[in-house]
Amino acid sequence: MTASSPYIGRSVKRLEDRRFLTGTGRYIDDVKLPDMAVMAIYRSPHAHARIRSIDLSAAKALPGVIDAFCASDITMALPLIPLRLAPFKGFERFLQQPIARDKVRYVGEPVAVVIASDRYIAEDALDLIEVDFDPLPAVTSVDQAASGETLIHEDAGENMGTRYTVGRGDADEAFRNAPYTRRERFTTNRHGAVPMETRGMIAEFDPDTPLLRLHGATKVNFFNRRHLAAAFDLPEDAVELIETDVGGGFGARGELYPEDYLVPIASRRVRRPVKWTEDRRENLTATNHSRDIVCDLEIAATDDGRILGMRATVQGDMGAYVRTNGGVVASKAAQFLPGPYRVPSFSCDVQFLITNKTPVGTFRGPGRFEANFCRERLLDMVAADLNIDPAELRLRNLMEPAELPFRIGELVPGDVNATFDRGNYPSALNRMLDEVGYADWKDRQGEIIDGRAHGLGIACFIESSAAGPPETARIAVAPDGSIEIRTGASSVGQGTETGLAQICADYLVVDIDRIHVLHGSTTLVPSGGGTFHSRNTVMAGNAVRKAAEALRARSIELAALRWNTDAAGLEYRDGAVHRGDGGESVLSLTELAAFARSRGPDEALAADAAFDNEGKLSYSYGAHAALVAVDIATGVVEVKKYVLTEEIGRALNPAMVQGQAVGGLVQGLGGTFLDHMVYDQDGQLLTGSFADYLLPTSTELPEITAIALEESPSEFNPMGFKGAGEGGIVAVAAAVGNAVVHALNAHGIQINDLPITPDRLRAALRAAGA
Amino acid sequence: MTEKHSLTLTVNGQTRRCEVEPRMTLADCLREKLDLTGTHLGCEHGVCGACTVIVDGAAIRSCLMFAVQAAGTEITTVEGLADGDELSVLQQAFHDNFALQCGFCTPGFLTTAETILKENPSPTRAEVQSAISGNICRCTGYVPIIDAILEAADRRRKGEK
């Protein structure tokens, strides 16, 4: 890399944009294959019921219908959707098969499939399917699940997916001797990722070749390929997962779902390509939900607010089955409850409860958003109880740089080495306090301005990034001079192509316009780790860096052959190999690529690399502040100003980093005020459309300042990157919740439950006599 | 309901003919019959705005209009916004301001913004915020989209096309 580094660190315009701006992107529903049929899914209208009988005859008789099937028509052994992350013992009893056989356990569970010549006919046919259900009582809360009165999976004998206790130090001892303790119950409500593009896929399954090609894949394609190959009893190389453009992921898109099996089964049955496109109503019941946690959190402290210990019970509502990463939410909530603070003792009872709702998975900042809300709300209560300024309380308890790195202990079973890397947490908080003008606001909490009560809330966070298996990259130069990057990482719309091209351009010292990036598909590279946990820039970015370094070496090797000289005298600079000190002889990458090609079909100017984090995660951290105005009469909260700092080590592309922070923050405002999956006592989802399930819109925006700090580069990769995808969202409910409480300090209102809605706030104010 | 009607539309300046069932939405007609897949479906019930197209000058949710209702109209989709290889001022402003990430909602924002700027060439920030409040974006947090629309308005007032 040259010292000037013309691309890394600059807000390079995105390479992806042109196709998206001109309507020429290729999202999965844009793909049409010859002779393609479409399928639609009959989903359970009941939360919990036995299936007595299914009659597909009328559906099959409808003109245009090619086939219809239910579980009993499938001859292969029905596979179980595997666990990918947080595969705790006990979960194996609650895995989902792709289609219900005898019993349905949530509204939206697949029961039957129709394959037709077009979508309209397929949906007509769904109306002709007759299923005789025998409804059972629905389990719709963790308390009801814990009682075990109604069993959802009878064979398991309980509704407890699993349960464990983690901790460090002796929390009980700390509490026995503590001068101050407080215990509160918090809930973070069920909501989800809800990307703008719903899921979809096209399967081409030729059982004779055999070849299963699945278009529309993303996120963790190599993991998914391995499991799909096993499910269909195919060698892995007989399964190809092809990535298209993806309209947002946020954790939910690209995990294995029932449809990843049903669409291939449909294609194999009719021996045609079959497309399935999720509609929004399906999306809200079929795609993973998240965030659904009840947390009893207890804190012990000295009289001057120094934390002595925390004890907690986290109950995660898992929905009806444990899906690929369903265990992440509650387990990470428990792990991140102590946060960036000095918490000498901690103990947490973590429970994963099965209910008759849509299964859960991850949503951006899984467990962190939840943990931060609970802890930061409680810290503000501590501050009030002990009459300490909330910022001062945090500064007293934040770990200092000298205390880092810090081994946090085995707070997730098996995760024995988890270690917060170096950083300066107080610095990130202080920067935010300066930026938001905290000194001016702290004595004005509750002030009435223009009839509304104002309050400023703050919160700190820490968040892990760049976990998981190694990532791969291959860089090849074509004889026309174009440079192609291939990687096993996926793009879910975050600008991965641009970021990787920036790195490649700097390390090869070439113009970025020569580079294009192919990603995700299993046909591009032999293996890949995928895209989750804010890992692309760190993992794929460093794989690209290593591949570029290897390509420089390969260039010199080829130039030595071309010049019939010793490689030792050659130098790579400015995108070419130079001979001699004067640099009079030069071979460009283009010339070397042509030379390589001339040597034979197996020769190329190309290099492969993989980057392994060796289990070392980088932790981004920072602080949020929200200034709110609350209308006492209506309970409506306006977030007027929002400031966040996030230490990300080094910004690859500051504008894209800003986009992650602002986008995450606004998503977080949704999770704080709007997004809410509401179920009734029968397990019916009452928020099954965008008329009922509310998302943030452009009218709800505060004035936003998002500051990416680059004070503490990651020690674990030479470019210094930490993940930057989730710091914007993780502390929003925490900061806003605290702000609302401060605004309403005259009324003694506490916010322990999300979402914060006008009716809930009004009810609390009414109860307080306001 | 399944009897086909022949339909003539003007889409992006070209006369297009197709056979559609009366129940087919304009969005499905554009995507399935005319292969104009730049118009995206985010909710199919008129809330998210991703499928917005310009019909006789007005921003219309193409998931809420039947194709047969569009007979004889002039329609502009996202594919019709650029001038050949040259991005429009609005598209360029989106690019320059990082006003898109996954790009799925972008066509609806562009078509909506085109009609906003036609009706009101000098909108205030609040007017832009209000005018795009019927379009949902999950990636950007809207801020750069508003910046881009305001910048496009400014550039257009200065004579850029």
Boltz contact constraints between the chains, C-beta under 6 A:
constraints:
  - contact:
      token1: [A, 13]
      token2: [B, 95]
      max_distance: 6.0
  - contact:
      token1: [A, 17]
      token2: [B, 95]
      max_distance: 6.0
  - contact:
      token1: [A, 20]
      token2: [B, 100]
      max_distance: 6.0
  - contact:
      token1: [A, 20]
      token2: [B, 103]
      max_distance: 6.0
  - contact:
      token1: [A, 20]
      token2: [B, 106]
      max_distance: 6.0
  - contact:
      token1: [A, 21]
      token2: [B, 91]
      max_distance: 6.0
  - contact:
      token1: [A, 21]
      token2: [B, 94]
      max_distance: 6.0
  - contact:
      token1: [A, 22]
      token2: [B, 82]
      max_distance: 6.0
  - contact:
      token1: [A, 23]
      token2: [B, 38]
      max_distance: 6.0
  - contact:
      token1: [A, 23]
      token2: [B, 78]
      max_distance: 6.0
  - contact:
      token1: [A, 23]
      token2: [B, 79]
      max_distance: 6.0
  - contact:
      token1: [A, 23]
      token2: [B, 107]
      max_distance: 6.0
  - contact:
      token1: [A, 25]
      token2: [B, 103]
      max_distance: 6.0
  - contact:
      token1: [A, 30]
      token2: [B, 37]
      max_distance: 6.0
  - contact:
      token1: [A, 195]
      token2: [B, 138]
      max_distance: 6.0
  - contact:
      token1: [A, 196]
      token2: [B, 42]
      max_distance: 6.0
  - contact:
      token1: [A, 196]
      token2: [B, 104]
      max_distance: 6.0
  - contact:
      token1: [A, 196]
      token2: [B, 105]
      max_distance: 6.0
  - contact:
      token1: [A, 196]
      token2: [B, 138]
      max_distance: 6.0
  - contact:
      token1: [A, 197]
      token2: [B, 104]
      max_distance: 6.0
  - contact:
      token1: [A, 247]
      token2: [B, 102]
      max_distance: 6.0
  - contact:
      token1: [A, 247]
      token2: [B, 104]
      max_distance: 6.0
  - contact:
      token1: [A, 248]
      token2: [B, 102]
      max_distance: 6.0
  - contact:
      token1: [A, 248]
      token2: [B, 138]
      max_distance: 6.0
  - contact:
      token1: [A, 248]
      token2: [B, 139]
      max_distance: 6.0
  - contact:
      token1: [A, 279]
      token2: [B, 44]
      max_distance: 6.0
  - contact:
      token1: [A, 280]
      token2: [B, 43]
      max_distance: 6.0
  - contact:
      token1: [A, 493]
      token2: [B, 101]
      max_distance: 6.0
  - contact:
      token1: [A, 493]
      token2: [B, 102]
      max_distance: 6.0
  - contact:
      token1: [A, 494]
      token2: [B, 101]
      max_distance: 6.0
  - contact:
      token1: [A, 655]
      token2: [B, 98]
      max_distance: 6.0
  - contact:
      token1: [A, 659]
      token2: [B, 98]
      max_distance: 6.0
  - contact:
      token1: [A, 662]
      token2: [B, 141]
      max_distance: 6.0
  - contact:
      token1: [A, 662]
      token2: [B, 143]
      max_distance: 6.0
  - contact:
      token1: [A, 663]
      token2: [B, 139]
      max_distance: 6.0
  - contact:
      token1: [A, 663]
      token2: [B, 140]
      max_distance: 6.0
  - contact:
      token1: [A, 663]
      token2: [B, 141]
      max_distance: 6.0
  - contact:
      token1: [A, 666]
      token2: [B, 141]
      max_distance: 6.0
  - contact:
      token1: [A, 689]
      token2: [B, 45]
      max_distance: 6.0
  - contact:
      token1: [A, 690]
      token2: [B, 43]
      max_distance: 6.0
  - contact:
      token1: [A, 690]
      token2: [B, 47]
      max_distance: 6.0
  - contact:
      token1: [A, 690]
      token2: [B, 48]
      max_distance: 6.0
  - contact:
      token1: [A, 695]
      token2: [B, 136]
      max_distance: 6.0
  - contact:
      token1: [A, 697]
      token2: [B, 133]
      max_distance: 6.0
  - contact:
      token1: [A, 698]
      token2: [B, 129]
      max_distance: 6.0
  - contact:
      token1: [A, 698]
      token2: [B, 132]
      max_distance: 6.0
  - contact:
      token1: [A, 698]
      token2: [B, 133]
      max_distance: 6.0
  - contact:
      token1: [A, 698]
      token2: [B, 142]
      max_distance: 6.0
  - contact:
      token1: [A, 699]
      token2: [B, 129]
      max_distance: 6.0
  - contact:
      token1: [A, 699]
      token2: [B, 133]
      max_distance: 6.0
  - contact:
      token1: [A, 701]
      token2: [B, 142]
      max_distance: 6.0
